[in-house]
């Protein structure tokens, strides 16, 4: 009987006598290269419809609503890090894990609702992008909707994955437009800082509705699916990596990377959100302009108050964030459906290798485009998208929290400690939002 010998020289995790390699010195350029799924996910959270929500919050409630960004940061960072860990440990996204461990009907309901909500969101984002470009150069907004939508789909299908990922990372820079917009707003920084650090709660329907909208905007199901799937995708395209459940080596370094990536992405997202809220509070709320419903309206309203350049910056940011968010919305729906059906999925694959996956992606974006050419108002439909997202987020988060405690899924990397309890706190916060939304709907 022969025995297989283990060559310890080729398995560093078993060679305890090998000298430890000194850690590489910190490099800002190297750190920026490690940022990926978390950064793009956080930036795409500030999509044009989200910008509309933050603008409306600042216009209606002024500086006093800023504290919500401090509240949401640890909650969204925790649930996104958990999503990223699931993808990296298992080599699959959320849907890919749910379909293997839970009844099919659970997954079918989840992905159907996700597809509907994402498609409506795409329609609203494209409408906002079209309106923003019309503000900048004039012309027909509907034509711009078509151009933006088709360009986003073609880029996802035909661009090389590494190049496409780089494009998404560069697009995150467009969000700094909202930091620049602060320059043109006469901000009362004392009031702004008090609004950020001291919770100011009003027991009014307008305040509670806005609070629910902000939490629903910052913690959205498509973000969970996207980050988990992108971690799995990045692992698939890197020949040096395997799912951590199969090869434990380097896990600690990978978890540090995911945490840093997620924290930077969520902090960036909230920095932009608070910039939009403060800009709207300092300009629109201060002058009594509180009837803002969309991001394009916010940009247009800035012109007489903060000048043409402020309007230009705001509108340009809407276009940049839309170009970032539309692919994430369509892509997360395609990953969820494709993984749930156990198709071949992945933006790194050629169209002929993952035809069904790309078909779902194109269908979601295509319906989003078409909704802008129907009597249905994408902005009005966005309310129902928010309702669907709110209802969907809670069961998805509950499933996610169950998944991360299963050893048959996570192996030795089940999530415990503060991260685990923060995940449950985030889930509870979303459940409260859904209840509040339901009460507001029926009252």
Kinemage of the C-alpha trace (Angstrom):
@kinemage 1
@onewidth
@group {chain A} dominant
@subgroup {mainchain}
@vectorlist {calphas} color= white
{ca unk a 1} P 0.000 0.000 0.000
{ca unk a 2} L 1.479 3.346 -1.041
{ca unk a 3} L 1.057 6.545 0.842
{ca unk a 4} L 0.946 9.987 -0.729
{ca unk a 5} L 3.690 12.199 0.644
{ca unk a 6} L 3.026 15.827 1.397
{ca unk a 7} L 5.680 18.156 0.038
{ca unk a 8} L 5.810 20.829 2.726
{ca unk a 9} L 7.950 23.034 0.550
{ca unk a 10} L 4.979 23.524 -1.792
{ca unk a 11} L 2.335 24.069 0.885
{ca unk a 12} L 3.280 27.138 2.908
{ca unk a 13} L 0.299 26.779 5.220
{ca unk a 14} L 1.708 23.425 6.442
{ca unk a 15} L 5.373 24.414 6.602
{ca unk a 16} L 5.545 25.880 10.095
{ca unk a 17} L 9.363 26.043 10.052
{ca unk a 18} L 9.518 28.299 7.004
{ca unk a 19} L 10.647 31.836 7.801
{ca unk a 20} L 7.828 34.375 7.771
{ca unk a 21} L 7.945 36.843 4.936
{ca unk a 22} L 8.197 40.451 6.073
{ca unk a 23} L 5.052 42.423 5.228
{ca unk a 24} L 5.291 44.699 2.216
{ca unk a 25} L 5.676 48.400 3.090
{ca unk a 26} L 2.470 50.407 2.756
{ca unk a 27} L 1.994 52.011 -0.640
{ca unk a 28} L -0.939 54.298 -1.445
{ca unk a 29} L -0.808 53.224 -5.085
{ca unk a 30} L -0.815 49.559 -4.051
{ca unk a 31} L -3.700 50.148 -1.651
{ca unk a 32} L -5.778 51.857 -4.350
{ca unk a 33} L -5.178 48.869 -6.630
{ca unk a 34} L -6.698 46.540 -4.012
{ca unk a 35} L -9.940 48.524 -3.997
{ca unk a 36} L -12.600 47.013 -6.231
{ca unk a 37} L -16.000 45.479 -5.441
{ca unk a 38} L -16.460 47.418 -2.195
{ca unk a 39} L -15.546 50.782 -3.723
{ca unk a 40} L -17.717 50.306 -6.815
{ca unk a 41} L -20.618 49.006 -4.694
{ca unk a 42} L -20.417 51.997 -2.351
{ca unk a 43} L -20.207 54.489 -5.196
{ca unk a 44} L -23.099 52.899 -7.102
{ca unk a 45} L -25.211 53.342 -3.959
{ca unk a 46} L -25.235 57.067 -4.805
{ca unk a 47} L -27.105 56.529 -8.080
{ca unk a 48} L -29.276 59.303 -9.606
{ca unk a 49} L -32.373 58.121 -7.735
{ca unk a 50} L -30.347 58.107 -4.488
{ca unk a 51} L -29.102 61.615 -5.278
{ca unk a 52} L -32.756 62.635 -5.630
{ca unk a 53} L -33.530 61.157 -2.210
{ca unk a 54} L -30.616 62.964 -0.513
{ca unk a 55} L -31.454 66.235 -2.286
{ca unk a 56} L -35.056 65.943 -1.171
{ca unk a 57} L -33.966 65.198 2.406
{ca unk a 58} L -31.711 68.247 2.552
{ca unk a 59} L -34.265 70.496 0.877
{ca unk a 60} L -37.127 69.475 3.166
{ca unk a 61} L -35.371 68.968 6.499
{ca unk a 62} L -32.191 71.015 6.231
{ca unk a 63} L -28.992 70.205 8.107
{ca unk a 64} L -30.847 68.295 10.825
{ca unk a 65} L -31.077 65.075 8.783
{ca unk a 66} L -27.291 64.720 8.354
{ca unk a 67} L -26.901 62.412 11.375
{ca unk a 68} L -28.501 59.573 9.411
{ca unk a 69} L -25.244 59.168 7.488
{ca unk a 70} L -23.360 58.363 10.698
{ca unk a 71} L -26.105 55.922 11.671
{ca unk a 72} L -26.136 54.049 8.381
{ca unk a 73} L -22.359 53.799 7.913
{ca unk a 74} L -21.573 50.902 10.315
{ca unk a 75} L -24.785 49.102 9.339
{ca unk a 76} L -24.178 49.197 5.586
{ca unk a 77} L -20.442 48.492 6.002
{ca unk a 78} L -21.184 45.371 8.068
{ca unk a 79} L -23.751 43.843 5.717
{ca unk a 80} L -21.603 44.607 2.660
{ca unk a 81} L -18.492 43.077 4.237
{ca unk a 82} L -20.518 39.969 5.084
{ca unk a 83} L -21.708 39.791 1.459
{ca unk a 84} L -18.129 40.134 0.202
{ca unk a 85} L -16.902 37.373 2.523
{ca unk a 86} L -19.605 34.992 1.293
{ca unk a 87} L -18.485 35.509 -2.298
{ca unk a 88} L -14.774 35.114 -1.536
{ca unk a 89} L -15.129 32.087 0.762
{ca unk a 90} L -17.556 30.090 -1.398
{ca unk a 91} L -16.659 31.280 -4.902
{ca unk a 92} L -20.368 31.953 -5.459
{ca unk a 93} L -22.712 34.874 -5.024
{ca unk a 94} L -25.673 34.988 -2.666
{ca unk a 95} L -28.110 33.389 -5.117
{ca unk a 96} L -25.605 30.636 -5.916
{ca unk a 97} L -25.505 29.688 -2.245
{ca unk a 98} L -29.228 30.059 -1.579
{ca unk a 99} L -30.149 27.747 -4.474
{ca unk a 100} L -27.964 24.980 -3.021
{ca unk a 101} L -29.219 25.144 0.549
{ca unk a 102} L -32.786 26.487 0.541
{ca unk a 103} L -36.067 25.692 -1.272
{ca unk a 104} L -36.332 26.811 -4.898
{ca unk a 105} L -39.479 28.862 -4.273
{ca unk a 106} L -37.596 31.095 -1.801
{ca unk a 107} L -34.977 31.954 -4.394
{ca unk a 108} L -37.554 32.383 -7.193
{ca unk a 109} L -39.465 35.011 -5.216
{ca unk a 110} L -36.276 36.841 -4.258
{ca unk a 111} L -34.793 37.031 -7.754
{ca unk a 112} L -38.138 37.976 -9.333
{ca unk a 113} L -38.555 40.907 -6.937
{ca unk a 114} L -34.907 41.902 -7.409
{ca unk a 115} L -35.284 41.906 -11.196
{ca unk a 116} L -38.424 44.070 -11.023
{ca unk a 117} L -36.970 46.551 -8.533
{ca unk a 118} L -33.649 46.850 -10.384
{ca unk a 119} L -35.358 47.336 -13.748
{ca unk a 120} L -37.552 50.146 -12.402
{ca unk a 121} L -34.477 51.695 -10.802
{ca unk a 122} L -32.618 51.521 -14.119
{ca unk a 123} L -35.523 53.323 -15.810
{ca unk a 124} L -35.502 56.095 -13.186
{ca unk a 125} L -31.707 56.468 -13.347
{ca unk a 126} L -31.701 56.676 -17.139
{ca unk a 127} L -34.482 59.287 -17.015
{ca unk a 128} L -32.430 61.367 -14.550
{ca unk a 129} L -29.314 61.037 -16.721
{ca unk a 130} L -31.264 62.130 -19.811
{ca unk a 131} L -32.697 65.136 -17.975
{ca unk a 132} L -29.247 66.062 -16.635
{ca unk a 133} L -27.655 66.046 -20.095
{ca unk a 134} L -30.602 68.036 -21.453
{ca unk a 135} L -29.906 70.650 -18.774
{ca unk a 136} L -26.270 70.827 -19.861
{ca unk a 137} L -26.547 70.893 -23.666
{ca unk a 138} L -30.254 70.969 -24.510
{ca unk a 139} L -31.869 68.573 -26.951
{ca unk a 140} L -34.206 65.606 -26.530
{ca unk a 141} L -33.878 63.839 -23.172
{ca unk a 142} L -35.432 60.623 -24.514
{ca unk a 143} L -32.652 60.272 -27.107
{ca unk a 144} L -30.054 60.556 -24.347
{ca unk a 145} L -31.883 57.849 -22.374
{ca unk a 146} L -31.508 55.505 -25.337
{ca unk a 147} L -27.817 56.339 -25.846
{ca unk a 148} L -26.922 55.938 -22.167
{ca unk a 149} L -28.849 52.668 -21.832
{ca unk a 150} L -27.448 51.032 -24.970
{ca unk a 151} L -23.896 52.185 -24.183
{ca unk a 152} L -24.063 50.681 -20.683
{ca unk a 153} L -25.264 47.312 -21.984
{ca unk a 154} L -22.725 47.104 -24.820
{ca unk a 155} L -19.867 48.014 -22.463
{ca unk a 156} L -20.795 45.193 -20.076
{ca unk a 157} L -21.124 42.631 -22.841
{ca unk a 158} L -18.160 43.444 -25.050
{ca unk a 159} L -15.500 45.192 -22.954
{ca unk a 160} L -12.695 43.092 -21.487
{ca unk a 161} L -13.472 42.445 -17.799
{ca unk a 162} L -10.276 43.964 -16.401
{ca unk a 163} L -10.706 47.048 -18.545
{ca unk a 164} L -14.382 47.282 -17.641
{ca unk a 165} L -13.604 46.990 -13.913
{ca unk a 166} L -11.059 49.786 -14.288
{ca unk a 167} L -13.659 51.953 -16.043
{ca unk a 168} L -16.081 51.456 -13.147
{ca unk a 169} L -13.385 52.396 -10.620
{ca unk a 170} L -12.553 55.568 -12.557
{ca unk a 171} L -16.245 56.470 -12.785
{ca unk a 172} L -16.373 56.650 -8.983
{ca unk a 173} L -14.366 59.884 -9.287
{ca unk a 174} L -17.416 61.560 -10.836
{ca unk a 175} L -18.977 61.576 -7.372
{ca unk a 176} L -16.470 64.184 -6.215
{ca unk a 177} L -18.626 66.613 -8.197
{ca unk a 178} L -20.852 66.786 -5.125
{ca unk a 179} L -17.958 67.651 -2.858
{ca unk a 180} L -17.040 70.397 -5.347
{ca unk a 181} L -20.648 71.652 -5.311
{ca unk a 182} L -20.187 72.548 -1.626
{ca unk a 183} L -17.795 75.297 -2.718
{ca unk a 184} L -20.689 77.189 -4.279
{ca unk a 185} L -23.044 76.729 -1.325
{ca unk a 186} L -22.981 79.190 1.558
{ca unk a 187} L -22.857 76.549 4.269
{ca unk a 188} L -23.432 77.283 7.932
{ca unk a 189} L -20.796 74.784 9.051
{ca unk a 190} L -21.734 74.997 12.704
{ca unk a 191} L -25.314 73.969 11.940
{ca unk a 192} L -24.107 71.355 9.474
{ca unk a 193} L -21.778 69.702 12.014
{ca unk a 194} L -24.480 69.746 14.692
{ca unk a 195} L -26.830 68.092 12.231
{ca unk a 196} L -24.274 65.319 11.629
{ca unk a 197} L -23.320 64.508 15.229
{ca unk a 198} L -26.541 65.321 17.141
{ca unk a 199} L -29.656 63.352 16.108
{ca unk a 200} L -32.607 65.654 15.511
{ca unk a 201} L -35.824 63.681 15.334
{ca unk a 202} L -39.204 65.036 14.326
{ca unk a 203} L -42.281 62.922 14.951
{ca unk a 204} L -43.905 63.922 11.680
{ca unk a 205} L -44.928 61.817 8.693
{ca unk a 206} L -42.616 63.830 6.386
{ca unk a 207} L -39.603 63.182 8.616
{ca unk a 208} L -40.333 59.463 9.114
{ca unk a 209} L -40.958 58.958 5.389
{ca unk a 210} L -37.648 60.640 4.562
{ca unk a 211} L -35.843 58.561 7.194
{ca unk a 212} L -37.219 55.350 5.699
{ca unk a 213} L -36.246 56.527 2.197
{ca unk a 214} L -32.657 57.247 3.299
{ca unk a 215} L -32.211 53.876 5.016
{ca unk a 216} L -33.811 52.101 2.050
{ca unk a 217} L -31.488 53.935 -0.342
{ca unk a 218} L -28.288 53.188 1.570
{ca unk a 219} L -29.058 49.507 2.333
{ca unk a 220} L -30.371 47.982 -0.911
{ca unk a 221} L -30.536 44.288 -1.932
{ca unk a 222} L -28.827 44.773 -5.288
{ca unk a 223} L -25.704 45.957 -3.443
{ca unk a 224} L -25.493 42.675 -1.483
{ca unk a 225} L -25.807 40.555 -4.624
{ca unk a 226} L -23.330 42.666 -6.606
{ca unk a 227} L -20.511 42.682 -4.044
{ca unk a 228} L -20.762 38.946 -3.314
{ca unk a 229} L -20.824 38.095 -7.028
{ca unk a 230} L -17.936 40.434 -7.830
{ca unk a 231} L -15.762 38.878 -5.118
{ca unk a 232} L -16.523 35.467 -6.635
{ca unk a 233} L -15.830 36.846 -10.127
{ca unk a 234} L -12.496 38.364 -9.138
{ca unk a 235} L -11.498 35.014 -7.620
{ca unk a 236} L -12.484 33.141 -10.810
{ca unk a 237} L -10.426 35.330 -13.134
{ca unk a 238} L -7.302 35.167 -10.933
{ca unk a 239} L -5.546 31.840 -11.528
{ca unk a 240} L -3.688 32.234 -8.201
{ca unk a 241} L -6.907 32.202 -6.174
{ca unk a 242} L -9.366 29.527 -5.126
{ca unk a 243} L -12.485 29.783 -2.931
{ca unk a 244} L -11.250 30.064 0.648
{ca unk a 245} L -13.537 27.221 1.698
{ca unk a 246} L -11.394 24.954 -0.515
{ca unk a 247} L -7.977 26.520 0.088
{ca unk a 248} L -7.591 28.350 3.392
{ca unk a 249} L -4.191 29.839 2.627
{ca unk a 250} L -4.148 33.657 2.605
{ca unk a 251} L -7.607 33.982 4.185
{ca unk a 252} L -6.566 36.549 6.777
{ca unk a 253} L -5.047 38.805 4.127
{ca unk a 254} L -8.141 38.473 1.936
{ca unk a 255} L -10.487 39.350 4.799
{ca unk a 256} L -8.382 42.415 5.611
{ca unk a 257} L -8.589 43.456 1.953
{ca unk a 258} L -12.378 42.970 1.839
{ca unk a 259} L -12.818 44.967 5.051
{ca unk a 260} L -10.614 47.842 3.857
{ca unk a 261} L -12.292 47.855 0.430
{ca unk a 262} L -15.768 47.865 1.980
{ca unk a 263} L -15.049 50.510 4.610
{ca unk a 264} L -13.500 52.827 2.003
{ca unk a 265} L -16.416 52.232 -0.378
{ca unk a 266} L -19.121 52.831 2.232
{ca unk a 267} L -17.302 55.846 3.731
{ca unk a 268} L -16.977 57.299 0.226
{ca unk a 269} L -20.680 56.662 -0.387
{ca unk a 270} L -21.684 58.424 2.818
{ca unk a 271} L -19.279 61.327 2.250
{ca unk a 272} L -20.977 62.006 -1.073
{ca unk a 273} L -24.444 61.588 0.446
{ca unk a 274} L -23.732 64.066 3.248
{ca unk a 275} L -22.251 66.498 0.697
{ca unk a 276} L -25.503 66.371 -1.279
{ca unk a 277} L -27.619 66.819 1.867
{ca unk a 278} L -25.561 69.815 3.042
{ca unk a 279} L -25.579 71.408 -0.425
{ca unk a 280} L -29.362 71.056 -0.653
{ca unk a 281} L -29.826 72.316 2.918
{ca unk a 282} L -27.581 75.359 2.385
{ca unk a 283} L -29.172 76.353 -0.913
{ca unk a 284} L -32.657 74.930 -1.392
{ca unk a 285} L -33.876 74.619 2.214
{ca unk a 286} L -32.369 77.988 3.155
{ca unk a 287} L -34.389 79.701 0.418
{ca unk a 288} L -37.632 77.804 1.024
{ca unk a 289} L -37.286 75.549 -2.050
{ca unk a 290} L -38.523 72.268 -0.536
{ca unk a 291} L -40.521 70.720 -3.398
{ca unk a 292} L -37.605 68.738 -4.901
{ca unk a 293} L -38.508 65.269 -6.168
{ca unk a 294} L -35.661 64.279 -8.510
{ca unk a 295} L -31.926 64.771 -8.850
{ca unk a 296} L -32.404 66.712 -12.097
{ca unk a 297} L -34.805 69.107 -10.359
{ca unk a 298} L -32.193 69.632 -7.641
{ca unk a 299} L -29.553 70.482 -10.250
{ca unk a 300} L -31.878 72.915 -12.035
{ca unk a 301} L -32.930 74.569 -8.771
{ca unk a 302} L -29.287 75.314 -7.899
{ca unk a 303} L -28.841 77.691 -10.843
{ca unk a 304} L -30.574 80.811 -9.449
{ca unk a 305} L -29.199 80.160 -5.938
{ca unk a 306} L -25.615 78.939 -6.356
{ca unk a 307} L -24.916 79.789 -9.988
{ca unk a 308} L -24.674 78.063 -13.350
{ca unk a 309} L -21.411 76.301 -12.487
{ca unk a 310} L -22.959 74.639 -9.428
{ca unk a 311} L -25.811 73.390 -11.608
{ca unk a 312} L -23.268 72.126 -14.158
{ca unk a 313} L -21.289 70.199 -11.512
{ca unk a 314} L -24.423 68.694 -10.000
{ca unk a 315} L -25.791 67.605 -13.401
{ca unk a 316} L -22.430 66.173 -14.477
{ca unk a 317} L -22.325 64.094 -11.298
{ca unk a 318} L -25.763 62.646 -12.085
{ca unk a 319} L -24.528 61.411 -15.462
{ca unk a 320} L -21.330 59.928 -14.009
{ca unk a 321} L -23.113 58.108 -11.187
{ca unk a 322} L -25.751 56.822 -13.588
{ca unk a 323} L -23.099 55.351 -15.866
{ca unk a 324} L -21.746 53.584 -12.782
{ca unk a 325} L -25.080 52.485 -11.271
{ca unk a 326} L -26.932 51.170 -14.350
{ca unk a 327} L -24.370 48.395 -15.009
{ca unk a 328} L -24.419 47.428 -11.318
{ca unk a 329} L -28.235 47.249 -11.268
{ca unk a 330} L -28.455 45.201 -14.473
{ca unk a 331} L -25.444 43.079 -13.527
{ca unk a 332} L -26.681 42.213 -10.031
{ca unk a 333} L -30.013 41.023 -11.467
{ca unk a 334} L -28.204 38.898 -14.060
{ca unk a 335} L -25.880 37.375 -11.442
{ca unk a 336} L -28.804 36.581 -9.117
{ca unk a 337} L -30.896 34.875 -11.785
{ca unk a 338} L -27.941 33.148 -13.458
{ca unk a 339} L -26.449 31.798 -10.236
{ca unk a 340} L -29.881 30.721 -9.009
{ca unk a 341} L -30.406 28.724 -12.218
{ca unk a 342} L -26.805 27.478 -12.040
{ca unk a 343} L -25.983 28.920 -15.447
{ca unk a 344} L -22.505 29.901 -16.540
{ca unk a 345} L -22.207 33.486 -15.344
{ca unk a 346} L -19.620 36.239 -15.229
{ca unk a 347} L -18.695 39.512 -16.900
{ca unk a 348} L -15.237 38.030 -17.526
{ca unk a 349} L -16.760 35.421 -19.857
{ca unk a 350} L -17.313 35.894 -23.590
{ca unk a 351} L -20.939 36.462 -24.677
{ca unk a 352} L -21.124 33.026 -26.332
{ca unk a 353} L -19.938 31.359 -23.102
{ca unk a 354} L -22.642 32.959 -20.924
{ca unk a 355} L -25.405 33.825 -23.381
{ca unk a 356} L -28.280 33.415 -20.881
{ca unk a 357} L -26.496 35.551 -18.270
{ca unk a 358} L -25.905 38.382 -20.735
{ca unk a 359} L -29.448 37.936 -22.031
{ca unk a 360} L -30.880 38.697 -18.570
{ca unk a 361} L -28.561 41.687 -18.231
{ca unk a 362} L -29.661 43.087 -21.604
{ca unk a 363} L -33.345 42.356 -20.855
{ca unk a 364} L -33.276 44.257 -17.559
{ca unk a 365} L -31.578 47.286 -19.124
{ca unk a 366} L -33.798 47.051 -22.233
{ca unk a 367} L -37.028 47.112 -20.226
{ca unk a 368} L -35.604 50.009 -18.197
{ca unk a 369} L -35.021 51.921 -21.434
{ca unk a 370} L -38.505 51.119 -22.777
{ca unk a 371} L -40.233 52.278 -19.582
{ca unk a 372} L -39.073 55.776 -20.471
{ca unk a 373} L -41.072 55.592 -23.709
{ca unk a 374} L -44.364 54.562 -22.058
{ca unk a 375} L -46.974 56.628 -20.183
{ca unk a 376} L -45.587 55.141 -16.957
{ca unk a 377} L -43.483 57.736 -15.134
{ca unk a 378} L -40.163 56.135 -14.075
{ca unk a 379} L -39.951 58.588 -11.183
{ca unk a 380} L -43.409 57.611 -9.914
{ca unk a 381} L -42.556 53.949 -10.415
{ca unk a 382} L -39.443 54.500 -8.311
{ca unk a 383} L -41.697 54.676 -5.232
{ca unk a 384} L -42.806 51.108 -5.874
{ca unk a 385} L -39.221 50.107 -6.509
{ca unk a 386} L -38.369 51.449 -3.040
{ca unk a 387} L -41.267 49.477 -1.557
{ca unk a 388} L -40.103 46.279 -3.287
{ca unk a 389} L -36.488 46.876 -2.208
{ca unk a 390} L -37.555 47.431 1.370
{ca unk a 391} L -39.692 44.294 1.474
{ca unk a 392} L -36.997 42.266 -0.295
{ca unk a 393} L -34.062 43.469 1.806
{ca unk a 394} L -35.251 41.903 5.068
{ca unk a 395} L -35.623 38.249 3.940
{ca unk a 396} L -32.406 38.487 1.895
{ca unk a 397} L -30.497 39.803 4.909
{ca unk a 398} L -32.013 37.134 7.177
{ca unk a 399} L -30.959 34.422 4.696
{ca unk a 400} L -27.507 35.972 4.470
{ca unk a 401} L -27.111 35.922 8.244
{ca unk a 402} L -28.153 32.246 8.322
{ca unk a 403} L -25.744 31.375 5.493
{ca unk a 404} L -22.705 32.869 7.239
{ca unk a 405} L -23.257 30.573 10.245
{ca unk a 406} L -23.423 27.367 8.189
{ca unk a 407} L -20.228 25.320 8.230
{ca unk a 408} L -21.342 23.439 5.117
{ca unk a 409} L -21.200 26.808 3.317
{ca unk a 410} L -18.476 28.816 5.068
{ca unk a 411} L -16.308 25.929 6.317
{ca unk a 412} L -14.076 27.256 9.117
{ca unk a 413} L -14.891 30.858 8.179
{ca unk a 414} L -18.330 31.173 9.765
{ca unk a 415} L -18.806 34.787 10.855
{ca unk a 416} L -18.934 35.528 14.571
{ca unk a 417} L -18.338 38.393 16.955
{ca unk a 418} L -19.064 42.110 16.396
{ca unk a 419} L -19.387 41.784 12.603
{ca unk a 420} L -22.063 39.112 13.003
{ca unk a 421} L -24.088 41.163 15.485
{ca unk a 422} L -23.727 44.320 13.406
{ca unk a 423} L -25.166 42.322 10.514
{ca unk a 424} L -28.208 41.423 12.617
{ca unk a 425} L -28.532 45.038 13.791
{ca unk a 426} L -28.547 46.158 10.161
{ca unk a 427} L -31.225 43.539 9.424
{ca unk a 428} L -33.325 44.766 12.369
{ca unk a 429} L -32.978 48.382 11.199
{ca unk a 430} L -34.282 47.431 7.751
{ca unk a 431} L -37.165 45.485 9.321
{ca unk a 432} L -38.144 48.595 11.306
{ca unk a 433} L -38.006 50.593 8.056
{ca unk a 434} L -40.354 48.174 6.326
{ca unk a 435} L -42.828 48.306 9.227
{ca unk a 436} L -42.661 52.117 9.264
{ca unk a 437} L -43.140 52.208 5.505
{ca unk a 438} L -46.163 49.918 5.795
{ca unk a 439} L -47.684 52.031 8.552
{ca unk a 440} L -47.119 55.180 6.501
{ca unk a 441} L -48.699 53.542 3.475
{ca unk a 442} L -51.924 52.569 5.244
{ca unk a 443} L -52.277 55.609 7.520
